[in-house]
């Protein structure tokens, strides 16, 4: 029995001695004095393993240490601001479409052209035409007739296809998570109206583009005092009908988001 206790005491002493030696090695500065060589000597270092590891840990972790509550508050504030901005843009999009529909004739008619009176072009008035042409470079503008053409430029700006206005990127905005979370009515109804709106917007964009190159009144002048011909069948009129559908769907969407329309 005594031999066993003696052996245990000896083992414990060795273990304690080993631990003390290890602790001494890790905490005592490693003083490496210069060793003579043929060309140069090694510089003296005054540091420890523990100090090196501590500095490395401090430098690599301090930029990422953020209080959890502060990070959550900042994220919540950013999300709230983003949602508010999206809802404001949706309301402005509805108001823009309403303004376009209410002022359709003025928005789609451009009266910046001047035509020579037809009677001056008749052969019997040749001398008079030459006289008017000598007054100015081409003709006396006081005798010119103001004419108009149908235009799709303002319509396409309002639809957002030219990168202008609140309708730019509206289809993606309607499907953003923070906007969908703001819906107070049934989500199935919301997504149905979003689909209707996207379909109508696509038609309006397509018809308005074609109107600029295919409609008769977009390529030919008509008198300012006259109305354009073929309104019911023109691409621009089809674009107007599609925009009215867009306005109707967006009005319902705005109400689902509890935005006054």
C-alpha positions as CSV (number, residue, x, y, z in Angstrom):
1,X,0.0,0.0,0.0
2,X,2.8,2.4,0.8
3,X,4.5,1.6,-2.5
4,X,1.3,2.5,-4.3
5,X,1.0,5.9,-2.5
6,X,4.6,6.6,-3.1
7,X,4.2,5.9,-6.9
8,X,1.1,8.1,-7.1
9,X,2.8,11.0,-5.3
10,X,5.7,10.7,-7.7
11,X,3.4,10.8,-10.7
12,X,1.5,13.8,-9.4
13,X,4.7,15.7,-8.8
14,X,5.9,15.0,-12.3
15,X,2.6,16.2,-13.8
16,X,2.7,19.4,-11.7
17,X,6.3,20.0,-12.7
18,X,5.4,19.6,-16.4
19,X,2.5,22.0,-16.2
20,X,4.6,24.6,-14.4
21,X,7.3,24.2,-17.1
22,X,4.8,24.6,-19.9
23,X,3.3,27.7,-18.3
24,X,6.8,29.2,-17.9
25,X,7.5,28.5,-21.6
26,X,4.3,30.2,-22.8
27,X,4.6,33.3,-20.6
28,X,8.3,34.0,-20.5
29,X,9.6,36.2,-23.2
30,X,11.6,34.4,-25.8
31,X,14.9,36.3,-25.7
32,X,16.9,35.1,-28.7
33,X,20.2,36.9,-28.7
34,X,22.2,37.4,-31.9
35,X,24.2,34.5,-33.1
36,X,27.4,35.3,-34.9
37,X,27.4,34.4,-38.5
38,X,29.6,35.1,-41.4
39,X,27.4,37.8,-42.9
40,X,24.9,39.1,-40.3
41,X,23.3,38.5,-37.0
42,X,19.7,37.7,-36.2
43,X,17.8,40.5,-34.5
44,X,16.7,40.3,-30.9
45,X,13.0,39.6,-30.4
46,X,11.1,40.7,-27.4
47,X,7.7,39.1,-27.6
48,X,5.8,36.1,-26.4
49,X,3.5,33.5,-28.1
50,X,0.6,34.6,-25.9
51,X,1.0,38.3,-26.8
52,X,1.2,37.5,-30.5
53,X,-1.9,35.3,-30.4
54,X,-3.8,37.9,-28.4
55,X,-2.9,40.7,-30.8
56,X,-3.9,38.6,-33.8
57,X,-7.3,37.7,-32.2
58,X,-8.0,41.3,-31.3
59,X,-7.2,42.6,-34.8
60,X,-9.3,40.0,-36.6
61,X,-12.4,40.1,-34.4
62,X,-12.9,43.7,-33.3
63,X,-14.3,44.9,-36.6
64,X,-17.1,42.3,-36.4
65,X,-18.1,42.8,-32.8
66,X,-21.5,44.5,-32.8
67,X,-24.0,44.6,-30.1
68,X,-27.0,42.3,-31.2
69,X,-29.6,44.8,-30.1
70,X,-28.0,47.7,-32.0
71,X,-27.7,45.5,-35.2
72,X,-31.4,44.5,-34.9
73,X,-32.5,48.1,-34.4
74,X,-30.5,49.3,-37.4
75,X,-31.9,46.5,-39.6
76,X,-35.5,47.2,-38.5
77,X,-35.1,51.0,-39.2
78,X,-33.7,50.3,-42.7
79,X,-36.5,47.9,-43.6
80,X,-39.2,50.3,-42.4
81,X,-37.7,53.2,-44.5
82,X,-37.5,50.9,-47.6
83,X,-41.1,49.8,-47.2
84,X,-42.3,53.4,-46.8
85,X,-40.4,54.5,-49.9
86,X,-41.9,51.6,-51.9
87,X,-45.4,52.5,-50.9
88,X,-44.9,56.1,-51.8
89,X,-43.7,55.2,-55.2
90,X,-46.7,52.9,-55.8
91,X,-49.1,55.7,-54.8
92,X,-47.2,58.1,-57.2
93,X,-47.5,55.5,-60.0
94,X,-51.3,55.4,-59.6
95,X,-51.5,59.2,-59.6
96,X,-49.3,59.4,-62.7
97,X,-51.6,57.0,-64.6
98,X,-54.7,58.9,-63.5
99,X,-53.1,62.2,-64.7
100,X,-52.2,60.6,-68.1
101,X,-55.7,59.3,-68.7
102,X,-57.4,62.6,-67.7
103,X,-55.1,64.6,-70.0
104,X,-54.8,62.0,-72.8
105,X,-55.5,64.3,-75.8
106,X,-53.0,67.0,-74.7
107,X,-50.4,64.4,-73.9
108,X,-50.6,62.6,-77.2
109,X,-51.0,65.6,-79.6
110,X,-48.0,67.6,-80.8
111,X,-48.7,70.8,-82.7
112,X,-45.2,71.9,-83.6
113,X,-45.4,71.6,-87.3
114,X,-46.0,74.3,-89.9
115,X,-47.4,73.6,-93.4
116,X,-47.6,75.7,-96.5
117,X,-51.2,76.6,-97.4
118,X,-52.4,74.2,-100.1
119,X,-53.6,77.0,-102.4
120,X,-50.1,78.4,-102.7
121,X,-49.0,75.1,-104.1
122,X,-51.4,75.3,-107.0
123,X,-49.8,76.2,-110.4
124,X,-51.8,79.4,-110.8
125,X,-50.2,80.8,-107.6
126,X,-46.6,80.1,-108.7
127,X,-45.6,83.7,-108.7
128,X,-47.1,84.3,-105.2
129,X,-45.3,81.3,-103.9
130,X,-42.0,82.6,-105.2
131,X,-42.7,86.0,-103.6
132,X,-43.4,84.4,-100.2
133,X,-40.3,82.3,-100.5
134,X,-38.1,85.3,-101.2
135,X,-39.3,86.9,-98.0
136,X,-37.7,84.3,-95.8
137,X,-35.5,81.3,-96.4
138,X,-38.5,79.1,-97.4
139,X,-41.7,81.0,-97.2
140,X,-43.5,83.7,-95.2
141,X,-44.3,82.0,-91.9
142,X,-47.2,84.3,-91.3
143,X,-49.0,82.5,-94.0
144,X,-48.2,79.1,-92.7
145,X,-50.7,76.7,-91.2
146,X,-50.0,75.0,-87.9
147,X,-50.5,71.3,-88.0
148,X,-50.3,68.4,-85.5
149,X,-49.3,64.8,-85.2
150,X,-50.1,62.1,-82.7
151,X,-47.1,61.3,-80.5
152,X,-46.3,58.4,-78.1
153,X,-43.3,60.0,-76.4
154,X,-45.1,61.3,-73.2
155,X,-47.1,58.1,-73.0
156,X,-44.0,55.9,-72.9
157,X,-42.4,58.2,-70.4
158,X,-45.4,57.8,-68.1
159,X,-45.3,54.0,-68.5
160,X,-41.7,53.9,-67.3
161,X,-40.3,52.2,-70.4
162,X,-37.9,55.0,-71.0
163,X,-36.4,54.9,-67.5
164,X,-38.4,57.8,-66.2
165,X,-41.2,58.2,-63.6
166,X,-42.5,56.2,-60.7
167,X,-43.5,53.2,-62.9
168,X,-39.9,52.2,-63.5
169,X,-39.5,48.7,-62.0
170,X,-43.0,48.7,-60.6
171,X,-43.7,45.0,-61.3
172,X,-40.7,43.9,-59.2
173,X,-41.7,46.4,-56.5
174,X,-45.2,45.0,-56.2
175,X,-43.8,41.6,-55.4
176,X,-41.2,42.7,-52.9
177,X,-41.5,40.9,-49.5
178,X,-41.9,44.1,-47.5
179,X,-44.7,45.3,-49.8
180,X,-46.6,42.0,-49.8
181,X,-46.4,42.0,-46.0
182,X,-48.2,45.4,-46.0
183,X,-51.2,43.9,-47.7
184,X,-54.3,43.9,-45.4
185,X,-56.7,42.0,-47.7
186,X,-56.6,38.5,-49.1
187,X,-53.2,37.8,-50.7
188,X,-54.9,35.8,-53.5
189,X,-56.8,38.9,-54.6
190,X,-53.6,41.0,-54.3
191,X,-51.6,38.7,-56.6
192,X,-54.5,38.4,-59.0
193,X,-54.6,42.2,-59.4
194,X,-50.8,42.3,-59.7
195,X,-51.0,39.8,-62.6
196,X,-53.8,41.9,-64.2
197,X,-51.7,45.0,-63.9
198,X,-48.6,43.4,-65.4
199,X,-50.6,42.1,-68.3
200,X,-52.2,45.5,-69.0
201,X,-48.9,47.3,-68.6
202,X,-47.3,44.9,-71.2
203,X,-50.1,45.6,-73.7
204,X,-49.8,49.4,-73.1
205,X,-46.1,49.3,-73.7
206,X,-46.4,47.2,-76.9
207,X,-49.2,49.3,-78.4
208,X,-47.6,52.6,-77.5
209,X,-44.4,51.6,-79.2
210,X,-46.1,50.4,-82.4
211,X,-48.1,53.7,-82.5
212,X,-45.0,55.7,-83.1
213,X,-44.2,53.9,-86.3
214,X,-47.5,52.5,-87.7
215,X,-50.3,54.9,-86.9
216,X,-51.4,57.1,-89.7
217,X,-51.8,60.2,-87.5
218,X,-48.3,59.7,-86.1
219,X,-46.7,59.8,-89.5
220,X,-48.9,62.4,-91.2
221,X,-49.9,65.9,-90.2
222,X,-53.5,67.1,-89.6
223,X,-54.9,70.5,-89.0
224,X,-54.9,71.9,-85.4
225,X,-58.6,72.6,-85.7
226,X,-59.4,69.1,-86.9
227,X,-59.5,65.8,-84.9
228,X,-57.3,62.9,-86.0
229,X,-58.8,60.1,-88.0
230,X,-59.2,56.5,-87.1
231,X,-58.9,56.9,-83.3
232,X,-60.9,53.8,-82.4
233,X,-58.6,51.5,-84.5
234,X,-55.2,53.2,-83.8
235,X,-52.5,51.6,-81.8
236,X,-52.4,54.7,-79.6
237,X,-56.0,54.2,-78.7
238,X,-55.5,50.6,-77.9
239,X,-52.6,51.7,-75.6
240,X,-55.0,54.1,-73.9
241,X,-57.5,51.3,-73.2
242,X,-54.7,49.2,-71.7
243,X,-53.6,52.1,-69.5
244,X,-57.1,52.5,-68.2
245,X,-57.0,48.8,-67.2
246,X,-53.6,49.4,-65.5
247,X,-55.1,52.3,-63.6
248,X,-58.1,50.2,-62.4
249,X,-55.9,47.4,-61.2
250,X,-53.4,49.7,-59.5
251,X,-56.3,51.5,-57.8
252,X,-57.4,48.2,-56.2
253,X,-53.8,47.4,-55.2
254,X,-53.4,50.8,-53.5
255,X,-56.5,50.2,-51.5
256,X,-55.3,46.8,-50.4
257,X,-52.1,48.5,-49.1
258,X,-54.3,51.0,-47.3
259,X,-53.0,53.9,-49.3
260,X,-55.5,56.7,-50.1
261,X,-56.3,56.7,-53.8
